[in-house]
Amino acid sequence: MFERLDFELAPGGALVLTGPNGSGKSSLLRLMAGLTPPHLGALSWDGMAVAEDPAAHRARLHLVGHQDALKPVLTVAETLGFSAALRETSPDHVPTALRRFHLAELAELPCRVLSAGQRRRLALARILASPAPLWLLDEPTTGLDDASMVDLLAAIADHRARGGMLAIATHLPLPLPAAGTLSLGDFAPRRSPS
Amino acid sequence: MTAFRALVMRDLRLALRQGSDAALVVAFFVLAVVLFPFGVGPEPQLLARIAAGIVWVTALLAALLSLDRLFEQDYEDGSLEVIALAPLPLEAAILAKCLAHWLTTGLPLVVVAPALAGLMQLEAPGYLPLVVAMALGTPSLSLVGAVGAALSLGARRAGVLLSLLVLPLYIPVLIFGVAAVEQAVAGFATRPYLLILTAFVLAALPLAPWAAAAALRPALE
């Protein structure tokens, strides 16, 4: 998928992954999440290989993928409550998460009645419902309206101000101050002529 | 422990609100057993002779019916990925899902079994061993089934593949479950058979989640 790829993220840092379709943006995020083991190379956190303690690594990250992972029969509040309990963090962050993404008035509705944009907002609210220092966002802006974009960018700015880290795959030029960019098209393996 | 409980509660809540899966399993169990008197004739001696076997075989098939849903829905909507990325080990998450699966399908089968055994004219000494044997045997069905469900995840015609994978593994539970009831009816001790069923479930408790997690990880890559 890619080779000779080397990068690091400092506290408060952001990394924007760009590149054409199929260049491996999602694969790199999944690799950073520990879902896919790297074929070659290593992933480290504070100088310690992630593979040594996968559970600790999972505790410090959120991955928001293409799928919203919502259950039609659970309510919005239950979805976030489950997410917090699953990650063993206190449920106190759930009301904040609902408010930040303007879902408070939908809290008691089952997910099946939500629109695509509302589902996306709920999937993003999940990362606020249980705090974690590393956010891996895969095309998070799909289906979001302008107001929700502002909510997302505000949440990202707060997260980074607190020393949180972010890796985001996106096609939209997002206003992320001091963000590094990784254009994955440049790291495509050179195919030997055959 | 919070995460384990949250996962069990979520699966129970999903099962109760969707309702259909658990109810289908019990309905299949009842209907399939009721078919036998029509098929083999209503003579009480004949039915009593085959009662234990019929109830057990039908229970195995009913348990099988719900297995393909164990991971499939979570896999398709992305929830399985969220669960796999939680700090909770995947093995523990699978154990939680098996527990919820047993509570919503295995336990109702145990509760309905005596009534169906009555329909099949099972003799009086057989009832208690039947219930105990099923209570000990059905958790093994959920646990072993989880391995099959994990292996067949994402495959085409997963349900058929799952049956082929899992049914042979159910045979020991079937043999000792039926033997416990028949020995009781014949006036012999049932304890050895129940102990063997206990041994099965104790072996499956650590081994099945471990094997299922190993089968799920490649599907999540």
Interface residues (C-beta under 8 A of the other chain):
Chain A: R30 A33 G34 L35 T36 P37 A55 A56 R58 A59 L61 H62 L63 G65 H66 Q67 D68 A69 L70 K71 V73 L74 E78 F82 S83 A85 L86 R87 E88 R126
Chain B: T2 A3 R5 A6 L7 R10 R13 L14 R17 Q18 D77 G78 S79 E81 V82 I83 A84 L85 A86 P87 L88 P89 L220 E221
